[in-house]
Amino acid sequence: MKKLLLSLCISSGLMGCASHARNDVVPASYEGFKQVTGYEPLPGLKVYAYLHEASGLKVLVQPRAGTNVVAYVTAYDVGSRFEDHGRTGLAHLFEHMMFRGTPSFPEPFKTLSGWGDRFNAYTSFDLTLYHQLVPREVFDDVAKFESERMRKLQINDTVFKTERGAVISERKMRTEDSPGGRLYWELAQAAFDKHPYQTGPIGWQEDLDKTSFDDALAFYKRYYAPNRAVVSIVGDVSVTEALKTLHKYYGAFTREEWSEPKIPTENLKRKDRRIVMPMQAETVYMADGRFTPGVGSPQNAAEMLLCSLLADSKLGFLTYELVETKIARSVNDSCYFLVDPGLASIHLVGNPGVSVAKLEGAYDRALKKFPAWLSAERLEGIKLFYLSYHLGELREPMGLAENLAYSAVTAKDPVFGFKFMNEIKGVSLAQVKAVWADWQTRAKTRVILKPAKKSAPFKRKLVKK
């Protein structure tokens, strides 16, 4: 394992190669930006963390001279987790609004495409993240663009209604009419009673309908403030150059008043739940979920490996048991850790003609056989698979910049992702077996979509106080 990690670091450029380090004196402070700390999660991979004291903006810089590109990521500490019952979907809706014009960049899509067409954004339960990979020559322009849409976005009621219509269409395509999307939606609805994780970032249709432009403006002012953001820069800029540019465009920003919202605590100890509902689909879809700890739990590495051992689409036990025997068309896991306790789930799509009883029965029988299949050799194999995949992502400036920003927002530690990989390396077979035994005691939520001519209507359950 140690040899694999070392070789991947060398081949990916993550180790201390001269071509990836500038001869730059890293300042302790620069025009209001004060260095908070520095990180070296792998030998030679140095990340410098700064805080802009007047605005609260957090900055991460990882210089890579000679690459000729810069990854620029802005992550905002806002996702659907912060939304109230009856007011859902605004975090994702505002992600769409952020691609509208600013004073200097009236056509963002045209501008971003001209910089290389490597840009995107996403909204999750816990954060909203914007990223682009650009030639080094336009770094200054990217910083100006991101600073303007943080505080000077040009939007009006007409723009708002246009983007709301786009989100409604997206909801219909990806959630209402998609069996896979509907399955994710209904699983969370069934599992959670009062935590905002109950509702996906796309939100409820009726909430989107009644959301106003004034709601959007209030959301922008509160959540898209510098003290709710992390800027992560990886690429061909020195630390001093990055801070000088950020000072030019963010230096006059100030903090926005903030009070932490009270988020309901979910009751994780309850009876199992099983729901079968009709869906306009050609075959059976099934999801089986269990509550998992929030980010930072010491058992999360073993939880992650257990999920992969069970249901990875390539190497997982259930792939051999159900896909290769023609019971299921696909098996995959959805196991990632949220700020608060969330769900780990296994998703199956039956082959055409396979009934609910046949798919569910084969799945339950397979789970009983899993402990006999589990071995130290298979555990080590899934570790190698996991580490090689994630280290491959981190070799790219964009992947590293995103990982640093995501970790800074959700785990409050920019290098949490690297620490988690080290935890993965140390997981023992006994730890995985202990988590598997614990899984058997946790409340299960199972949702099954049964093929029908007409899909079940969406029903909103009463939130328990």
ZIWOZI-V375600 format. One record per residue. N is the residue number from 0. RES is the residue in one letter. OMEGA is omega in whole degrees, 0 to 359 (* if undefined). Layout:
BEGIN
N,RES,OMEGA
N,RES,OMEGA
END
This chain:
BEGIN
0,M,180
1,K,180
2,K,180
3,L,181
4,L,180
5,L,182
6,S,179
7,L,179
8,C,181
9,I,184
10,S,183
11,S,184
12,G,180
13,L,179
14,M,189
15,G,176
16,C,183
17,A,182
18,S,182
19,H,179
20,A,178
21,R,173
22,N,187
23,D,175
24,V,183
25,V,185
26,P,174
27,A,176
28,S,178
29,Y,172
30,E,177
31,G,175
32,F,182
33,K,179
34,Q,180
35,V,180
36,T,173
37,G,181
38,Y,172
39,E,186
40,P,172
41,L,181
42,P,178
43,G,179
44,L,186
45,K,180
46,V,183
47,Y,184
48,A,180
49,Y,174
50,L,173
51,H,193
52,E,183
53,A,186
54,S,184
55,G,179
56,L,177
57,K,184
58,V,175
59,L,181
60,V,175
61,Q,185
62,P,175
63,R,182
64,A,175
65,G,180
66,T,177
67,N,176
68,V,176
69,V,171
70,A,183
71,Y,184
72,V,172
73,T,179
74,A,179
75,Y,181
76,D,177
77,V,174
78,G,182
79,S,175
80,R,183
81,F,185
82,E,179
83,D,175
84,H,182
85,G,181
86,R,186
87,T,174
88,G,186
89,L,179
90,A,179
91,H,178
92,L,182
93,F,172
94,E,177
95,H,182
96,M,183
97,M,177
98,F,172
99,R,192
100,G,172
101,T,181
102,P,183
103,S,184
104,F,185
105,P,180
106,E,186
107,P,182
108,F,179
109,K,180
110,T,182
111,L,177
112,S,179
113,G,178
114,W,177
115,G,175
116,D,176
117,R,181
118,F,177
119,N,178
120,A,173
121,Y,175
122,T,177
123,S,176
124,F,192
125,D,182
126,L,172
127,T,189
128,L,179
129,Y,183
130,H,173
131,Q,174
132,L,188
133,V,171
134,P,181
135,R,185
136,E,182
137,V,179
138,F,180
139,D,180
140,D,180
141,V,179
142,A,178
143,K,180
144,F,183
145,E,178
146,S,181
147,E,181
148,R,172
149,M,186
150,R,186
151,K,180
152,L,181
153,Q,181
154,I,177
155,N,184
156,D,179
157,T,177
158,V,181
159,F,182
160,K,178
161,T,181
162,E,176
163,R,176
164,G,178
165,A,179
166,V,178
167,I,178
168,S,178
169,E,179
170,R,180
171,K,184
172,M,190
173,R,182
174,T,184
175,E,186
176,D,182
177,S,178
178,P,179
179,G,179
180,G,179
181,R,181
182,L,177
183,Y,181
184,W,185
185,E,178
186,L,179
187,A,178
188,Q,182
189,A,187
190,A,186
191,F,179
192,D,184
193,K,179
194,H,179
195,P,176
196,Y,178
197,Q,185
198,T,180
199,G,183
200,P,180
201,I,175
202,G,177
203,W,181
204,Q,183
205,E,177
206,D,177
207,L,181
208,D,185
209,K,177
210,T,183
211,S,176
212,F,178
213,D,175
214,D,181
215,A,179
216,L,179
217,A,178
218,F,180
219,Y,183
220,K,185
221,R,190
222,Y,181
223,Y,178
224,A,181
225,P,179
226,N,173
227,R,189
228,A,171
229,V,174
230,V,182
231,S,184
232,I,178
233,V,177
234,G,192
235,D,172
236,V,175
237,S,178
238,V,180
239,T,179
240,E,180
241,A,181
242,L,178
243,K,180
244,T,179
245,L,177
246,H,182
247,K,187
248,Y,181
249,Y,190
250,G,182
251,A,183
252,F,176
253,T,181
254,R,171
255,E,178
256,E,185
257,W,171
258,S,185
259,E,179
260,P,178
261,K,183
262,I,183
263,P,177
264,T,182
265,E,172
266,N,184
267,L,181
268,K,182
269,R,181
270,K,176
271,D,178
272,R,179
273,R,182
274,I,174
275,V,181
276,M,180
277,P,178
278,M,177
279,Q,184
280,A,184
281,E,184
282,T,183
283,V,173
284,Y,182
285,M,175
286,A,180
287,D,186
288,G,175
289,R,179
290,F,178
291,T,180
292,P,176
293,G,182
294,V,178
295,G,178
296,S,181
297,P,180
298,Q,185
299,N,179
300,A,178
301,A,177
302,E,181
303,M,180
304,L,177
305,L,178
306,C,181
307,S,179
308,L,180
309,L,197
310,A,173
311,D,186
312,S,180
313,K,189
314,L,187
315,G,180
316,F,183
317,L,175
318,T,178
319,Y,186
320,E,188
321,L,181
322,V,182
323,E,176
324,T,175
325,K,175
326,I,182
327,A,175
328,R,179
329,S,174
330,V,174
331,N,179
332,D,173
333,S,186
334,C,174
335,Y,191
336,F,181
337,L,180
338,V,176
339,D,177
340,P,183
341,G,183
342,L,163
343,A,185
344,S,176
345,I,184
346,H,180
347,L,171
348,V,181
349,G,172
350,N,178
351,P,179
352,G,178
353,V,184
354,S,176
355,V,182
356,A,182
357,K,180
358,L,182
359,E,179
360,G,179
361,A,178
362,Y,181
363,D,178
364,R,179
365,A,180
366,L,179
367,K,180
368,K,186
369,F,182
370,P,179
371,A,181
372,W,184
373,L,180
374,S,178
375,A,180
376,E,180
377,R,176
378,L,180
379,E,178
380,G,181
381,I,174
382,K,180
383,L,179
384,F,181
385,Y,184
386,L,181
387,S,179
388,Y,185
389,H,175
390,L,175
391,G,176
392,E,185
393,L,178
394,R,180
395,E,179
396,P,181
397,M,181
398,G,180
399,L,180
400,A,178
401,E,182
402,N,179
403,L,182
404,A,180
405,Y,181
406,S,180
407,A,181
408,V,188
409,T,182
410,A,183
411,K,181
412,D,185
413,P,184
414,V,178
415,F,180
416,G,178
417,F,178
418,K,180
419,F,177
420,M,176
421,N,176
422,E,178
423,I,181
424,K,186
425,G,182
426,V,180
427,S,176
428,L,179
429,A,179
430,Q,179
431,V,179
432,K,179
433,A,178
434,V,178
435,W,178
436,A,179
437,D,178
438,W,184
439,Q,181
440,T,184
441,R,176
442,A,180
443,K,171
444,T,181
445,R,177
446,V,181
447,I,175
448,L,184
449,K,182
450,P,180
451,A,179
452,K,182
453,K,181
454,S,177
455,A,177
456,P,176
457,F,179
458,K,182
459,R,181
460,K,181
461,L,179
462,V,180
463,K,180
464,K,*
END
